[in-house]
């Protein structure tokens, strides 16, 4: 063996020992793959609910899938009929087998500017008074059947806070769909921080998406970072938003078992990460805490990243408060990174972005984005009062 090779072997052994010491082995989870956003013929998609869940289970080989047809129909009164919502829920029950495949009934709360009277120079339904609001679309889903959905056209649920309050009462969850860059997305995150426990996640993707030979500057990651930079709390998920009934793995959740309860618990606590194509394996921890958690530290945070690629990993970026603080280019399929953030100065959020060398059918490189971990300095215990 060459001397240089021997030193590489020793260095690699030291790194593995260091990573193992930093990461530990607490809180072991399995990764469940799913699609959290897709449509059928019940709104503006193709195929039946049976087709949707069959494709998810038998073709895409997903562990779970959420069906999310729009909360309006194709004709007056322009809402999803109650019968369609009941059918959606019954089909989710029919396809769910604990330990095998989990189907979840949801819908896309479809807020639009045309619902407000202040809209000009475009079609208006004029449902609500005042200047137009957009709020973008929200994906809503529940652990069990609920008698009706909360429509964006109902004044009782026509903004994110009203929606979140109603969904909380049913034990459900919400995530922000396909975030828009300003100015179109100006009010999509306009909800109380109190409701971030219900509006738990946001669909994540890159800032530029290539589609049929053209690059589109969608600025999704930049937009989500801006929300986080201003104190927002959100984890990262992704969905195909398929209208062809062809679900695909875009969200990974960390679970102990494969049940609807476990899937929703992972989504609620943001033990999630998003991918755009290949099923990249990603484990991101700070002081042993997994993605989505809040951590208190009394020393520089100890960060561990493990990546299991399906092709060569081109880049791993560690982001703190919107800024890349560590970037490596490993050119290997399996990577372990240990990092101590000695420049940590106060409450911060961290997340990891992974870029792989392979391409999807449109020429986008496979990527993964971990949900953030929020880190705070440990507060000293309150001083004891001394008797006079």
N, C-alpha and C positions, 0 to 999 in steps of 0.2 A: 504494500500500500504506500502511495506517495505521502510525504510529510504533510502537504497541503490537504490531501483527502482525510488524513488522520485528524488534523485540526478541525476540519469541517464536521467529522463524526462526533468529536468531543463537544464542539459548540452546539450541535444539534441536540445531543444528549442533555447538556446543561439547560437549553431552552425548554425541552420537554419537561424536565424536572421542575423548572421555574413555573411553567404554565400550569402544571399539575398542582403545585403548591398554592398558586394564586387562585386558580379556579375552584379547586376542591371538587367534591362529587355530590354535594347536597342538592336536593330538589331535582332528582332525575325525572325527566318527562319523555313522552313519546311525541313525535310530530304527526299531526293529522292534517291532511291536505284537503282544501275545499275551494269552492267558488261562492262568493257572497253576493253576486249581482248578476241576474239574468232574467230573460223574458220569454213568454210563450204567446200563443195565439189569443190568450185572454186579454192581452193589451196590444202592443205593437210588434210582437214577435211571431215566430213560426213554430208550429208543432204544439202538441198537447202537453199537459202536465206529466202524463205518463212518459212521453218522449223525452222530456227534459230530465226527469229523474233516472230513466233508463240510461240515457247517454252519460249522465254524471257517474252512475254506479258501474256500468258495464263497458263503456267505451273509454271515458276519461279516467276510470279507476280512482275516483275520488273517495275520500272518507266521509265527506259531508258536502251538502249543497243547499243553498238558500235560494228559493225562487222569489222573484221580486217584480211582479207585474205592476204597472202603474195603477194609481188609485183612481183612475177615470177610465170610462169605456169608450166605445167608438161612435156612440150616438147619444142623444138626449136620454137621461140627464147628465151625460158626460162623467159618469162615475162608474167604478167597478161595481157591478150588481152584487147584492148580498149573496146570491147563489154562487157566484164565481169565487167569492172570498171563502165561503164555506167549503166549496170543492177543493180549493187550494189547501186548506187546513186538513181536510180528510185525506187527500193524497199524500201529504207529508207524513201523516200517521201511518198510512198504508205502506209506505216505502221504508220506514224507519225500523232498523233491526239493530239493537244494541250490540256493539262489538263488531258490526259488519258495515252498515251504511246508515248515515243519519241525514234525514231530509227535514228541512226547516221551512215553515211557511212565513213569508214576509211580503212586503210590497214597497214600491217606490213612491214616497210622499213627494208629489210633483208640483212644487210651488212655481208659479209663473207670474211675470210682471203684468200680464194682461188681465189678471184678476182684480187689479186696482183701478179706480176711476181716473187716476191721474195719468194713465197711459195715453199717449198721443201718437199719431202717425202709424198706428198698427192696429190689428184686430184686438178688440177688448171684450171681455165678458163682464166687466164692471160688477164684480161681486162685493168688493170692499171699498170704503171711502178712503181718500187721501192719496199721497204720492205713491208711485209703484215700488213694491219690494220684490226681491227675487228670492233670496235665501237659498237658492240652488235646490237640489233634490237631496232627500234623506232616505236611506234604506232602513226600514223598520221591521223587526221580527220579534217573535214571542216564544216562550218555552212551552206554551200549551194553547189550546184554542181560545180565541176571544170572540165575542158575538159580532163585533163589527170593527172595521178599521177606522182610523182617525184621518180623515181626508184633508188635504191642503185647501180644499174648496169650502170647508166648514169653518165659520168664524171662530168656533171654539178651539180649533187646532191649526190656525192659519199662520202661525209663526213658530220657530223652533222651541221656544220656551213653553208655549201652550202644548205643543206636541209632546215634549219631553215629560211634562207633568202627567199627561194622560198615559203615556207608555210606561212610566215608572209604576203607576198604580197596577198595571197588568204584569209587572215583572219583566217587561221587554227591554230591548236594546235598540239603539239607533247608531248608524254611522253616516258620515258625510260622503255623498257620492261625487265622483269626478269633479274635484275642486277646480274652480275657474280663477284665473289670474284677474287682478283688478284691471279695469273698472267693473267688468261684468260681475266678478265675484265679490263685490264690495261689502255685501252684508251676509255672506254665507256662514260666517262664524259669529253672527250677532245673536249670541245666547249667553245666559248667565253662567259663570264658572260653576255655580252650584249644580247645573245640569250636565256637567261633563262626565258625571258617573253614569248617565244614561246615554248621552251622545259620546260614546267611548272612543270611537275610532274614525279614521278618515282614509279614503282610498288613495294610495300612493302610486306614483309612477315618475318617470324621468321628466326633465324639463323640455326635452326635445323628443318627439316620437316620429319615427319614419313609417309612412304608410303608402304603399303602392308607388314607391319611388320618390316620394316628396317628404321633406322634413317639416314638421309642424312644431313651432315653439309654444308648447302648452304651459310651461313654467309651473308644473304641479309641485315638484319638490320645493322650489323657491317659495311658492305660495304657502305650503304647509309649514315650512321653516319660519316664515314671517309670523304665522299664528303662534307657533311655539315660542318665538322670540319675545312676543308680547304677553307671555304667561299662560298661553293656552295649554290645555292638557288633551292629548289625543294619541292613540296608538295607530299603527299602520296596518291596513288590510288592502286587498285588491280584488277586483272581480273582472270577469270577461265582459260584462254588460252585453252578453250575447243576445242577439235578436234572431239567431238561427237555431236556437236550442242546443248549441254546441258548447257546453260548459268546459272549463279547463282549470287546472290547479293554479291559483293565484294567491291564495292565503294559506299560510301555515300557522297552526295553533299548537301550543304546547299543553298536552293533557296527560293525565294519569290513566284514563280509560276512554273508550270510544262510546260515549252516550251524549244525548242532547244536552243534559245538564252539564257535562264536562266541557263540551264545545262552547256553550254560552258562558260558562264560568271563565274560560280562557279569553273569550272576546271581551267580557266585562272587565277583566283585570289586565287586558292589553298584553297577554302572553302570546303575541302574534308577530309575524313578519310578512311582508309582501314580496312577491316576485312578479316578473313580467313574462317569463317564458320557462326556462329550465328549472327543475326542482332542486335548487341549491340548498344544501343543508347549512344552517346557520345557528350557532349558539353564542350568545352575547351576554356577558355577566359583569357586574361590578361588585366587588367584595362578595362574590357568590350569589348575588341577587340577579334574577333573570329580567329580561326585557319587560317593560311595563311597570316595574316597581319603583317605589320611592325609597331612597337609602339615606341614612345619616352616617357620616364618617367623622372620625377625629384625627385622620391622617390622610395623606394624598390617596385618592381613589385608585384601587387596583383593578385593572380592566383586563378581561380575558375574552378573546374572540377565537372561535373555532369554525372553520369553513370546510364543508365537504362538497366539492364541486363535481359537476358532471362533465366539465372540460377544464382547461387551464384557467386559473383565476388570474385575471390581469391586474386587478386593483382592489385593495381594501382601504376604505377611508373611514376614519373615526372622526365624527363631527361633534363638537361641543358648542352649544349656543350659536348654531348657525355657521360655525367656522371649522374648517378641516384642521385638526391638530396633529394628526398622524396619517400618513399615506404610505402604503407599501405596494410593491409590484412583484408578487412572489413567483408568477409563472409556474405554479404547481396546482394540482387538483385539490390537495388537502393541506390546509394551512392552520397553524396555531400561532396566535399573536398574544403576547403579554405586554402590558403597558401600564406604567404608573404615572398618573398625571400630576407631576410635581408643581405644575403651574395653577392647579385648582385654587381658586380664591374665594369661592362663595357658591350659593345655590346655582346649579347648572343642569341642563339636560344634555344627554349624550345619545347618539345613535350611530349605527354602522351601515355603510353602503358597500355592497360587493358588486363588482363588474366582472363577468366571465367572458371568455374569448368567443364563444359560439354565437350564432346569429339566428333570429327567428326568420319566418318567411319574408318579412318586409325589410330585413337588414338591421334590426335592433339587437344590440348585445344583451344577453341575459343578465339581469340585475336582481339583487335582493336588498331590501331595506328593513332593518330591525326596528321594532317599536322602540321609542326612547326609554331610557332609565333616567330618573330625576335624582340628583344627588345634592344633599344639604349638609352644611357643617353641623356636627352634633352640638346641641345646646347644653351648656353646663347646668347641673342640677341647681334648683333654687337654693339660695343661701338660707341657712337655718337661723331663725330668730333666737337671740341670746337673752336669757332672763336678766333683768336689770339688778 
